[in-house]
Amino acid sequence: MDIFQKCYEPSLAKELKAAGVYPYFHALQSRQDVEVMMEGRRRIMLGSNNYLGLTTAPDVVEAGIHALEQYGTGCSGSRFLNGTLQMHLELEEELGKFLRKPGIVTFGTGFQSNVGIISALVGRHDYVICDRENHASIYAGCQMSYGKMLRYRHSDMADLEKQLQRVPEQNGALIVTDGVFSMGGDIAKLPEICALAKQYGARVMVDDAHGLGVLGEGGRGTASYFGLEDQVDVYMGTFSKSLASLGGYMAASEEVAEYVRHASRPFIFSASIPPANCATALAALRHLEQHPELVDRLRSLSLYARKGMTDRGMKIRESALNAPTPIIPIYTYETYHTLEVAKEIYDRGVYVNPTLPPATPEGEALLRTSYMATHTEALLDEAMDIMAEVLVKHE
Ligand code: PMP
């Protein structure tokens, strides 16, 4: 049998292309901003993770240009060997101070961070316990680890407790959860999770890809939002969202970080973050520290959008209804309906991300909209009017 057989067979992607509703790979001809030029036309961007709008901040752009000139285009090696720049150490030190965790390890991407952290920490006799709606990179880390993975229903604390009870006393356990869920926009129940972890002797890891720069004091993330910084053992985060660059990190105690530096294959056997990305992540972090008001602005715009959507009759996924996060999922339910609606909204000048099963439960397809601190109320009104008109028309 030809291993490529599957590539020639019918698929959902082929079916959607034939039906003219394929929604992926639209190309931009401009910067990632609140309005973009995409496939030759202005579109309001309601689908970016550039939550603080820092991809275009002059100080951040300038830092990238300067690093490129000073250090060249790439590091051509791992952090472990020839690929450590002084600037990587500066980024790790400043991030550690900001997050109030002394042990920082940086990785090439957020995806690689989850893979690198979980595969290093979860050994042959350990258990890793995941919320079902955790990001795909967490699952990839679990698959790469030699431990056993257990899953609990989304934010269901009774089910989490049931899974914890399955772990034999002599085995270690790591509970891993998104801080802010990437599709739903809801916040993990960290107080309950930390209490259960304490009761059962487990450790807690939070993927704060969508929490950094968004929640907590000065944008320090989900643990800070709940005042639980001491009880979350490991934070994972990314530089590709609020910090407007590329790369990812782990933040933990120095002992845990030092262990991961010497045990994580995705860290040891992969090139370090290139100079321009390292410099822009650092500049964006400094920008965030100097402008905590951006976090407040993001929160108030997100609440403005939540109210605007509800007032216009759009149905927001319940779990995200009152969460002060910049991710707002609008239910459209059925796959084809979702794609038709997304296409018409796109044709009328607004970019949103249609999210389909298996990324959502069957029959719960949605439009994932996301907001930036640099949006204006006027832009959001324009976009929400278009979305509401299209949704009503297709009802
Ligand atoms: N974790 C979560 C929760 C995410 O949403 C993402 C990106 N969508 C990642 C990890 C991976 O981050 P990166 O894009 O930096 O690889």
Boltz pocket constraint, residues with backbone or C-beta under 6 A from the ligand:
constraints:
  - pocket:
      binder: B
      contacts: [[A, 109], [A, 110], [A, 111], [A, 112], [A, 114], [A, 135], [A, 137], [A, 178], [A, 180], [A, 182], [A, 207], [A, 209], [A, 210], [A, 238], [A, 239], [A, 240], [A, 247], [A, 248]]
      max_distance: 6.0
